[in-house]
Amino acid sequence: MSADPPIRAGSAHEVYTRLKTLIMGFELYPGSRVTETALAARFGVSRTPVREALQRLQVEGYLTVRPKQGCFIREIDIEEIDAHYQVRIALECCAIELACTHMPERALKELARQWDPAYQPSEEPDVETMAARDEDFHIALAEGSGNLVLADYLQRVNQSIHIIRRLDFTSGMRVDLTYKEHHAICQHLIRRDVVAAQQALTQHIRRSQLAAKTITLEQLSRARSLARRAPREA
């Protein structure tokens, strides 16, 4: 295990950020056990900021605590992720139908402007920034439906799939396509064409799901191979 840069004393937020990066990059392998003592030694801090970081990651769903066993990096269940995506499509199609009626044209045009490929920044955004913007787009449509309960449920689904959803934006081509697809969805809504908007949305989500799932399986396979090789090379 390579040494990590030192963290300033007591910085629970920095410990949290580093740990989350390691989890998202599968450097801490799904299903592996982590301890406050080992992480404190790794980052050169006391156990208190590590404990706070682990508690935050547990709340966000990145860790699970098993009674009498300890704290583990959450396993990635592809079938469960697929089920979350099915729920996401159902929720967002419902949101689209309601937004067609309730969302003001001005708000839709502003959303379309934000995702107009003609105004796409020349500098490619980092993965986390793009993932956050993508989630904000879909939540904006859900909130535009006027049904805040629906928007809340969608937020919960987003949290469950975030660990792989963000991987959809590791490719510049996927970022470009996201701009085009988001803009097209907005154009259908501006025309109040609910069927076309739902079809475009469903296709967009399924493309994103497939891309993220493919990258996830590749990274898991690579991480598993490195984990198996490490003991022999030690």
N, C-alpha and C positions, 0 to 999 in steps of 0.2 A: 504494500500500500504506500503510495507516494505521500510525502509530508505536505500538509496544507499550510498556506500562509497563515501567520498568527492573527488572531482576532483580538481586538482591543478588549480589555478586561470588562466583564459584565455586559457585553453587548448581545443580549438575547436576540435582537432583530437580525444581527449579522449572522449569528449561529443558525437562526431559522432560514435565512436566505441561502447560506451555503448548503445546509442540509437539503433544502428543497431542490436546489440545483443538482445535487448528487442523486436524489431520488428521480427527478425528471429525466436525467441522462442515463438512468439505469446503472450508475456507478455503485449505488447501493442497491443490490439486486432485490427484486420483489420477493417477499417471503423471508428475507434474511433478518436475523435478530440484531437489534442495536441496544446498547446500554449507555446510560449516562456517563459511567466511568470511562469507557473506551472513547466516546465522543469528546468528552472533556479533555482527555489526553491528546486526542488527535488535533483539536483546535487550540489547545493551550489555554483553556479557560477553566473556571470552576464548574461544578455540576449545576449550580443554580440557573445560569442562562441556558444551559443545555436542556434542563428540565422544562423551562418555560417554552423553549422552541419546540420540544417534543409535544407538549400539551397543545400548542397551536396547530401543529401539523396533524395531530390526532383529530382535533375538531374539524379540520379541513378535509379529512378523509384519506390522508397520505399514509397514516400509520394505524395499526390496530394493536390493542392491548389484550393479551390472552391471560386470564387469571392463572397465577402461579407459574407462568412461563416467561412473561416479559413483553417487551415492545418489539413489534415486527413491521417491516416495510410492507405496505399493503400489496397483496397478490393482485395481479392483473388477470381478470377472468374475461376473456374475449367474448364469450357467449353473453355474459352479464352486460358488458359494454354494448354489444349489439342490441340487447333488450332496451337499454337506456336510449339508444338512438331511435328505436321504434317509437318509444314514448315521446321523444323529442319531436319527431316528425308529426305525430298526431297533435301535440300541443301547438306546434307552430302553424300547422294548417288551420287549426281552429282560430289561432290569433290572426292569421291572414284574412280569414273570412270576416272576422269582426272589425279588423282594421280597415277593410274596404269600406265599411259603413261609417266608422267612428273617427278614423284618423284624418285630421285636416289636411287639405291639399298642400298648404304651406309647409307643414311638418314633413310631408312625404317628399316634397321638392328639395327641402334642405338636406334630407337624408340622401336623396339621389345625388345631390351636388357633392356631398362628402365622399361618395363612392364613384364619382365619375372618373373613368380611366384616363380621361384627358387631363385631369388635375392630380393624377397619382404622383406622389413624390418620387423623384429620380433615385434618391437614396433608399435602398431597401431597408424596411424597419426590422428591428430584432424580433425574434420569435414571440417573446412574451408580450411585447407591445402590439403586435399584429393579432395575436390570439385574444387579447383584451378588447381590441377594437372590433373584432369579429363578433365576440359575445355581446358587446354593447349594441351592435347593429340589430341582432336578433331580439335582444331584450327591448330595444326601442319599439320594434314592431309589436311585441307582446304587450307592452305598456300602452301603445297606441290603440290596442284592441278595446281598451277601457275596462278590461277584466284583470285587476291586479292580483287576484288569486292565481290566475293562469300564469301571469308573469312570475309569481313567486315559485310556483311549481317548476317552471322552466329554469329558474336560477338553480334549483336543487339538482335538476338533471344535469345542467352544465357543470356543476361541481363534481358530479360523479364521472364525467367523461373528460374533464379538463386535462388529465395526465396524458391522454393520447391525442386529444383534439388539437393541442398546441403543435404537435408534430406535423400537422398539415401545412404549417407555414415555414418549414425548413427549406422549402423549394421556392425560388423566385417565380417560377412558372405558376405555382399554386397561388401565390400572392396576386399575380396578375389576373388569374382566372376569378379569384374571389371578388376583386373590384368589378369585373365585368358582370358577374352573376348577381352581386348585390345591386348594382345599378339597374340591371334588367328587372329584378323583382320590384324595385321601386317604380319603374316605368309602368309595369302592369298595374300596380296599385293606384297610381295616379290616374290611369284610364279606368279604374274601378273594374278591372277584369279579374275577378276572383279566381276563376278556373286556371287561367294562364299563370297567375301569380303563385298559386298553390303548386302547379306542375313545376315551375321554375325553382321554387323553394325546395321541393322534394328532391329534384335532381341535384341541386346544389348541395344539400345535406348528405345525400348518398355518395356523391363524389368525394366530399370531404371525409366521410367515414371510411371509405375504401382506401384513400391515400394515407390517412393516419393509421389505420389498422395494418396496412402493409409495412409501413415504417416501424411500427411498434413490434411486429413479429420479427423483423430483421434485427432490430436493436436487441430484443430479448435473446435471440439466437446467438448474436455476437457476444453479449454479456455472459451468457451461460457458458459459451466456449472458453472465454477468458477466465471465468471462475474455475472451470475444471482444470485449465492448464496451469493456473497460478501455483497450486500446491506442488506440482511436479517441478516447476521452475524455481521454487523457493530454495 
